[in-house]
Amino acid sequence: FPVTIGVRVIAVGDREKGFQFYTRAFNELDKSKLSRIESELIQVLQNSNVVSEVFFDGELTDLNRKSVSGKVTQILKGTAPNDIDKDFLFNVFDIEKAEVLKTGKGTTPFIERRKELEFLMGFLKEDSKVKLARQWVVDTMEETQKIYGLIVSMGGEGVILKPADHIVTGK
């Protein structure tokens, strides 16, 4: 399985207006530099008939794993070339209604959000720039530590842990 090193990115939008992209610190990224990913996210919502505004939470990576941070910096500074996203991949690990970002109060447990995300990602082509992030279900901290060790030994940064009943909260 691929180990990703990248930048956490949230894509907020819908199938009509498109998406806007933000870093973890909520710095806005120029969406014209992420047009390939945006068009695939729009297509997913159109094909699945989702009409509400959503946010996809994921990790922006590229085929050259170590270069994505510098590329995101170029986008933030406005110095990125137009084709900077040609090798980008968006590894999505969560989805929620966009209103939750505004209110800080989600109601959908992670296990249900993951099922919805798996359904939506089923509308992607195999060569898509948007990927469903790998998930492990564990029962013990020892299992978690074993997976973490494997990821780090392969050059990854770590893991994101969410209990099955996790609800998105906070602003």
DRENPA-3360 file (N, C-alpha, C; in nm, 2 decimals, always signed):
BEGIN
1 = FPVTIGVR = +0.08/-0.12/+0.00/+0.00/+0.00/+0.00/+0.09/+0.12/+0.00 ~ +0.04/+0.23/-0.06/+0.12/+0.35/-0.06/+0.12/+0.43/+0.07 ~ +0.24/+0.48/+0.11/+0.25/+0.56/+0.23/+0.25/+0.70/+0.18 ~ +0.17/+0.79/+0.23/+0.16/+0.93/+0.18/+0.23/+1.02/+0.28 ~ +0.30/+1.12/+0.22/+0.35/+1.23/+0.30/+0.29/+1.35/+0.23 ~ +0.22/+1.43/+0.30/+0.16/+1.54/+0.23/+0.12/+1.65/+0.32 ~ +0.02/+1.72/+0.28/-0.04/+1.84/+0.35/-0.18/+1.82/+0.37 ~ -0.23/+1.83/+0.49/-0.37/+1.82/+0.52/-0.45/+1.93/+0.45;
9 = VIAVGDRE = -0.55/+1.89/+0.38/-0.63/+1.99/+0.30/-0.78/+1.95/+0.32 ~ -0.86/+2.06/+0.33/-1.01/+2.04/+0.34/-1.06/+2.10/+0.21 ~ -1.15/+2.03/+0.14/-1.22/+2.08/+0.02/-1.36/+2.10/+0.06 ~ -1.41/+2.23/+0.05/-1.55/+2.26/+0.08/-1.62/+2.31/-0.04 ~ -1.74/+2.25/-0.06/-1.81/+2.29/-0.18/-1.93/+2.20/-0.21 ~ -1.98/+2.22/-0.33/-2.09/+2.14/-0.38/-2.08/+2.13/-0.53 ~ -2.17/+2.05/-0.59/-2.16/+2.02/-0.73/-2.19/+2.13/-0.83 ~ -2.26/+2.24/-0.78/-2.29/+2.35/-0.86/-2.18/+2.46/-0.86;
17 = KGFQFYTR = -2.14/+2.50/-0.74/-2.04/+2.61/-0.73/-1.90/+2.57/-0.73 ~ -1.88/+2.43/-0.71/-1.74/+2.38/-0.71/-1.69/+2.39/-0.57 ~ -1.56/+2.38/-0.56/-1.49/+2.36/-0.43/-1.39/+2.47/-0.40 ~ -1.37/+2.50/-0.28/-1.26/+2.58/-0.23/-1.17/+2.49/-0.14 ~ -1.04/+2.52/-0.14/-0.95/+2.43/-0.07/-0.88/+2.52/+0.04 ~ -0.86/+2.45/+0.15/-0.80/+2.52/+0.27/-0.69/+2.42/+0.33 ~ -0.59/+2.48/+0.38/-0.49/+2.41/+0.46/-0.55/+2.38/+0.60 ~ -0.47/+2.31/+0.68/-0.52/+2.28/+0.81/-0.53/+2.41/+0.90;
25 = AFNELDKS = -0.45/+2.51/+0.87/-0.46/+2.64/+0.94/-0.57/+2.73/+0.87 ~ -0.65/+2.67/+0.78/-0.75/+2.74/+0.71/-0.70/+2.86/+0.62 ~ -0.58/+2.84/+0.57/-0.53/+2.93/+0.47/-0.59/+2.88/+0.33 ~ -0.65/+2.97/+0.26/-0.72/+2.94/+0.14/-0.61/+2.92/+0.03 ~ -0.63/+2.81/-0.05/-0.55/+2.77/-0.16/-0.62/+2.82/-0.29 ~ -0.54/+2.87/-0.39/-0.60/+2.91/-0.52/-0.65/+2.78/-0.59 ~ -0.79/+2.78/-0.60/-0.85/+2.66/-0.65/-0.81/+2.63/-0.80 ~ -0.77/+2.73/-0.87/-0.73/+2.71/-1.01/-0.61/+2.62/-1.02;
33 = KLSRIESE = -0.53/+2.61/-0.91/-0.41/+2.53/-0.90/-0.45/+2.39/-0.86 ~ -0.58/+2.36/-0.83/-0.62/+2.23/-0.79/-0.74/+2.19/-0.88 ~ -0.74/+2.23/-1.00/-0.86/+2.22/-1.09/-0.89/+2.07/-1.12 ~ -0.79/+1.99/-1.13/-0.81/+1.84/-1.16/-0.88/+1.78/-1.04 ~ -0.84/+1.81/-0.92/-0.90/+1.75/-0.81/-1.05/+1.80/-0.79 ~ -1.06/+1.93/-0.81/-1.19/+1.99/-0.80/-1.29/+1.93/-0.90 ~ -1.25/+1.91/-1.02/-1.34/+1.86/-1.12/-1.38/+1.71/-1.09 ~ -1.29/+1.64/-1.03/-1.33/+1.50/-0.99/-1.42/+1.50/-0.87;
41 = LIQVLQNS = -1.40/+1.59/-0.77/-1.50/+1.60/-0.66/-1.64/+1.64/-0.71 ~ -1.64/+1.74/-0.80/-1.77/+1.78/-0.85/-1.84/+1.66/-0.92 ~ -1.76/+1.58/-1.00/-1.81/+1.47/-1.07/-1.87/+1.36/-0.98 ~ -1.80/+1.34/-0.87/-1.84/+1.24/-0.76/-1.98/+1.28/-0.71 ~ -2.00/+1.41/-0.68/-2.13/+1.46/-0.63/-2.23/+1.45/-0.73 ~ -2.20/+1.48/-0.86/-2.30/+1.47/-0.96/-2.34/+1.33/-0.99 ~ -2.25/+1.24/-0.99/-2.28/+1.10/-1.02/-2.35/+1.03/-0.91 ~ -2.33/+1.08/-0.79/-2.40/+1.02/-0.67/-2.53/+1.09/-0.64;
49 = NVVSEVFF = -2.55/+1.20/-0.70/-2.67/+1.28/-0.68/-2.68/+1.35/-0.55 ~ -2.56/+1.38/-0.49/-2.55/+1.46/-0.37/-2.56/+1.61/-0.40 ~ -2.66/+1.67/-0.35/-2.68/+1.81/-0.38/-2.64/+1.91/-0.27 ~ -2.61/+1.86/-0.15/-2.58/+1.95/-0.04/-2.43/+1.99/-0.04 ~ -2.40/+2.09/+0.03/-2.26/+2.14/+0.04/-2.19/+2.05/+0.14 ~ -2.07/+2.00/+0.11/-2.00/+1.91/+0.19/-1.85/+1.95/+0.21 ~ -1.78/+1.89/+0.30/-1.64/+1.91/+0.30/-1.57/+1.77/+0.31 ~ -1.47/+1.76/+0.22/-1.39/+1.64/+0.22/-1.26/+1.68/+0.30;
57 = DGELTDLN = -1.22/+1.59/+0.39/-1.10/+1.61/+0.47/-1.00/+1.51/+0.42 ~ -0.88/+1.55/+0.39/-0.78/+1.46/+0.34/-0.64/+1.51/+0.34 ~ -0.55/+1.43/+0.27/-0.41/+1.46/+0.26/-0.38/+1.49/+0.11 ~ -0.33/+1.60/+0.08/-0.28/+1.63/-0.05/-0.14/+1.58/-0.07 ~ -0.12/+1.49/-0.16/+0.01/+1.43/-0.18/+0.04/+1.44/-0.33 ~ +0.16/+1.39/-0.37/+0.18/+1.39/-0.52/+0.27/+1.26/-0.54 ~ +0.29/+1.24/-0.67/+0.37/+1.12/-0.71/+0.51/+1.12/-0.65 ~ +0.56/+1.24/-0.64/+0.70/+1.26/-0.58/+0.67/+1.30/-0.43;
65 = RKSVSGKV = +0.65/+1.21/-0.34/+0.60/+1.23/-0.21/+0.65/+1.35/-0.13 ~ +0.78/+1.37/-0.15/+0.85/+1.47/-0.07/+0.83/+1.62/-0.11 ~ +0.77/+1.64/-0.23/+0.76/+1.77/-0.29/+0.63/+1.85/-0.26 ~ +0.53/+1.78/-0.21/+0.40/+1.85/-0.20/+0.40/+1.97/-0.11 ~ +0.47/+1.97/+0.00/+0.47/+2.08/+0.09/+0.53/+2.21/+0.02 ~ +0.63/+2.19/-0.05/+0.69/+2.31/-0.13/+0.59/+2.36/-0.23 ~ +0.52/+2.26/-0.30/+0.42/+2.30/-0.40/+0.30/+2.38/-0.33 ~ +0.26/+2.34/-0.22/+0.15/+2.41/-0.15/+0.20/+2.55/-0.11;
73 = TQILKGTA = +0.32/+2.56/-0.07/+0.38/+2.69/-0.04/+0.38/+2.78/-0.16 ~ +0.41/+2.72/-0.28/+0.41/+2.80/-0.40/+0.26/+2.85/-0.43 ~ +0.17/+2.76/-0.41/+0.03/+2.80/-0.43/-0.01/+2.91/-0.33 ~ +0.03/+2.90/-0.21/-0.01/+3.01/-0.11/+0.06/+3.14/-0.14 ~ +0.18/+3.13/-0.19/+0.25/+3.26/-0.23/+0.21/+3.31/-0.36 ~ +0.13/+3.24/-0.44/+0.09/+3.29/-0.57/+0.20/+3.27/-0.68 ~ +0.30/+3.18/-0.65/+0.41/+3.16/-0.75/+0.40/+3.03/-0.82 ~ +0.29/+2.95/-0.80/+0.28/+2.82/-0.86/+0.25/+2.82/-1.01;
81 = PNDIDKDF = +0.32/+2.73/-1.08/+0.28/+2.72/-1.23/+0.14/+2.67/-1.24 ~ +0.08/+2.69/-1.36/-0.06/+2.65/-1.38/-0.08/+2.50/-1.37 ~ +0.03/+2.42/-1.41/+0.01/+2.27/-1.41/+0.07/+2.21/-1.28 ~ +0.08/+2.28/-1.17/+0.14/+2.23/-1.05/+0.06/+2.11/-1.00 ~ -0.06/+2.10/-1.03/-0.14/+1.99/-0.98/-0.14/+1.86/-1.06 ~ -0.06/+1.86/-1.17/-0.06/+1.74/-1.26/-0.03/+1.61/-1.19 ~ +0.05/+1.61/-1.08/+0.09/+1.49/-1.01/+0.02/+1.48/-0.87 ~ -0.07/+1.58/-0.84/-0.13/+1.57/-0.71/-0.23/+1.46/-0.70;
89 = LFNVFDIE = -0.24/+1.41/-0.58/-0.34/+1.31/-0.54/-0.41/+1.36/-0.41 ~ -0.54/+1.35/-0.40/-0.61/+1.39/-0.28/-0.66/+1.26/-0.21 ~ -0.60/+1.22/-0.10/-0.63/+1.10/-0.03/-0.73/+1.14/+0.08 ~ -0.86/+1.11/+0.05/-0.97/+1.16/+0.14/-1.00/+1.05/+0.25 ~ -1.01/+1.10/+0.37/-1.03/+1.01/+0.48/-1.16/+1.05/+0.56 ~ -1.22/+1.16/+0.53/-1.35/+1.19/+0.60/-1.43/+1.29/+0.52 ~ -1.56/+1.29/+0.55/-1.66/+1.38/+0.48/-1.76/+1.42/+0.59 ~ -1.81/+1.54/+0.57/-1.92/+1.59/+0.66/-1.99/+1.70/+0.59;
97 = KAEVLKTG = -2.11/+1.73/+0.63/-2.18/+1.85/+0.58/-2.10/+1.97/+0.61 ~ -2.10/+2.06/+0.51/-2.02/+2.19/+0.52/-2.07/+2.27/+0.64 ~ -2.20/+2.27/+0.67/-2.25/+2.35/+0.78/-2.19/+2.32/+0.91 ~ -2.13/+2.20/+0.93/-2.06/+2.16/+1.05/-1.94/+2.24/+1.07 ~ -1.87/+2.28/+0.96/-1.76/+2.37/+0.98/-1.80/+2.51/+1.04 ~ -1.92/+2.55/+1.00/-1.97/+2.68/+1.05/-2.02/+2.67/+1.19 ~ -2.10/+2.57/+1.22/-2.16/+2.55/+1.35/-2.07/+2.49/+1.46 ~ -1.98/+2.40/+1.41/-1.89/+2.33/+1.50/-1.96/+2.21/+1.57;
105 = KGTTPFIE = -2.08/+2.18/+1.51/-2.16/+2.07/+1.58/-2.21/+1.97/+1.48 ~ -2.13/+1.86/+1.47/-2.17/+1.75/+1.38/-2.27/+1.66/+1.46 ~ -2.33/+1.57/+1.38/-2.42/+1.47/+1.44/-2.40/+1.33/+1.39 ~ -2.32/+1.32/+1.28/-2.30/+1.19/+1.22/-2.18/+1.12/+1.27 ~ -2.19/+1.00/+1.32/-2.07/+0.93/+1.37/-1.98/+0.89/+1.26 ~ -1.85/+0.88/+1.29/-1.75/+0.85/+1.19/-1.78/+0.73/+1.11 ~ -1.83/+0.62/+1.17/-1.85/+0.50/+1.10/-1.95/+0.52/+0.99 ~ -2.05/+0.61/+1.01/-2.15/+0.64/+0.90/-2.09/+0.73/+0.80;
113 = RRKELEFL = -2.01/+0.83/+0.84/-1.94/+0.91/+0.74/-1.85/+0.83/+0.65 ~ -1.78/+0.74/+0.71/-1.69/+0.65/+0.63/-1.77/+0.57/+0.53 ~ -1.88/+0.51/+0.57/-1.96/+0.44/+0.47/-2.01/+0.53/+0.36 ~ -2.05/+0.65/+0.39/-2.09/+0.75/+0.28/-1.97/+0.78/+0.19 ~ -1.85/+0.80/+0.25/-1.73/+0.83/+0.17/-1.70/+0.71/+0.08 ~ -1.70/+0.59/+0.13/-1.68/+0.47/+0.05/-1.77/+0.46/-0.06 ~ -1.90/+0.49/-0.04/-2.00/+0.49/-0.15/-1.97/+0.59/-0.25 ~ -1.94/+0.72/-0.21/-1.91/+0.82/-0.30/-1.78/+0.79/-0.38;
121 = MGFLKEDS = -1.68/+0.74/-0.32/-1.55/+0.72/-0.39/-1.57/+0.60/-0.49 ~ -1.67/+0.53/-0.48/-1.70/+0.42/-0.58/-1.74/+0.48/-0.71 ~ -1.77/+0.61/-0.72/-1.80/+0.68/-0.85/-1.67/+0.73/-0.92 ~ -1.55/+0.71/-0.86/-1.43/+0.75/-0.92/-1.37/+0.65/-1.02 ~ -1.30/+0.70/-1.12/-1.23/+0.60/-1.21/-1.11/+0.56/-1.13 ~ -1.05/+0.44/-1.18/-0.93/+0.39/-1.12/-0.81/+0.48/-1.12 ~ -0.80/+0.56/-1.22/-0.69/+0.65/-1.24/-0.72/+0.79/-1.18 ~ -0.82/+0.80/-1.10/-0.86/+0.93/-1.04/-0.75/+0.99/-0.96;
129 = KVKLARQW = -0.75/+1.13/-0.95/-0.66/+1.20/-0.87/-0.71/+1.21/-0.72 ~ -0.83/+1.17/-0.70/-0.89/+1.16/-0.57/-0.90/+1.01/-0.53 ~ -0.85/+0.98/-0.41/-0.83/+0.85/-0.36/-0.90/+0.83/-0.22 ~ -0.95/+0.72/-0.20/-1.00/+0.69/-0.07/-0.89/+0.64/+0.02 ~ -0.86/+0.71/+0.13/-0.75/+0.68/+0.22/-0.77/+0.54/+0.28 ~ -0.67/+0.47/+0.30/-0.68/+0.34/+0.36/-0.72/+0.35/+0.50 ~ -0.80/+0.26/+0.55/-0.85/+0.26/+0.69/-0.82/+0.12/+0.75 ~ -0.77/+0.12/+0.87/-0.76/+0.00/+0.95/-0.86/+0.01/+1.07;
137 = VVDTMEET = -0.92/-0.09/+1.10/-1.01/-0.10/+1.22/-0.93/-0.18/+1.32 ~ -0.91/-0.12/+1.44/-0.83/-0.18/+1.54/-0.91/-0.19/+1.67 ~ -0.87/-0.28/+1.76/-0.94/-0.29/+1.89/-0.85/-0.26/+2.01 ~ -0.72/-0.25/+1.98/-0.62/-0.23/+2.09/-0.52/-0.13/+2.06 ~ -0.46/-0.06/+2.16/-0.35/+0.03/+2.14/-0.23/-0.04/+2.08 ~ -0.21/-0.17/+2.11/-0.10/-0.24/+2.06/-0.11/-0.25/+1.90 ~ -0.23/-0.28/+1.86/-0.26/-0.29/+1.71/-0.23/-0.15/+1.65 ~ -0.27/-0.05/+1.71/-0.25/+0.09/+1.66/-0.10/+0.12/+1.65;
145 = QKIYGLIV = -0.02/+0.08/+1.76/+0.12/+0.11/+1.76/+0.19/+0.02/+1.65 ~ +0.15/-0.10/+1.62/+0.21/-0.18/+1.52/+0.19/-0.11/+1.38 ~ +0.07/-0.07/+1.35/+0.04/+0.00/+1.23/+0.12/+0.13/+1.22 ~ +0.13/+0.21/+1.33/+0.20/+0.33/+1.33/+0.35/+0.30/+1.30 ~ +0.41/+0.20/+1.36/+0.54/+0.16/+1.34/+0.57/+0.13/+1.19 ~ +0.47/+0.05/+1.13/+0.49/+0.01/+0.99/+0.49/+0.14/+0.90 ~ +0.39/+0.23/+0.93/+0.38/+0.35/+0.85/+0.51/+0.43/+0.86 ~ +0.56/+0.45/+0.98/+0.68/+0.53/+0.99/+0.80/+0.46/+0.93;
153 = SMGGEGVI = +0.81/+0.33/+0.94/+0.92/+0.26/+0.88/+0.93/+0.27/+0.73 ~ +0.81/+0.30/+0.67/+0.80/+0.31/+0.53/+0.81/+0.46/+0.48 ~ +0.84/+0.55/+0.58/+0.86/+0.69/+0.55/+0.74/+0.78/+0.57 ~ +0.64/+0.72/+0.62/+0.52/+0.80/+0.65/+0.53/+0.88/+0.78 ~ +0.44/+0.97/+0.80/+0.44/+1.06/+0.91/+0.37/+1.01/+1.03 ~ +0.27/+0.93/+1.01/+0.19/+0.88/+1.13/+0.05/+0.84/+1.08 ~ -0.04/+0.83/+1.18/-0.17/+0.79/+1.15/-0.27/+0.88/+1.21 ~ -0.39/+0.88/+1.17/-0.50/+0.96/+1.22/-0.60/+0.86/+1.29;
161 = LKPADHIV = -0.62/+0.88/+1.41/-0.71/+0.79/+1.49/-0.85/+0.86/+1.51 ~ -0.95/+0.78/+1.48/-1.09/+0.83/+1.51/-1.17/+0.71/+1.56 ~ -1.23/+0.73/+1.67/-1.32/+0.62/+1.72/-1.44/+0.61/+1.63 ~ -1.51/+0.49/+1.62/-1.62/+0.47/+1.53/-1.73/+0.57/+1.56 ~ -1.75/+0.62/+1.68/-1.86/+0.71/+1.71/-1.81/+0.85/+1.71 ~ -1.70/+0.88/+1.66/-1.64/+1.02/+1.65/-1.74/+1.11/+1.58 ~ -1.77/+1.23/+1.65/-1.85/+1.33/+1.59/-1.76/+1.45/+1.57 ~ -1.77/+1.52/+1.45/-1.70/+1.64/+1.42/-1.75/+1.75/+1.51;
169 = TGK = -1.66/+1.82/+1.59/-1.69/+1.93/+1.67/-1.59/+2.04/+1.66 ~ -1.62/+2.15/+1.71/-1.52/+2.27/+1.71/-1.53/+2.35/+1.58 ~ -1.48/+2.47/+1.59/-1.48/+2.56/+1.47/-1.34/+2.57/+1.42;
% end
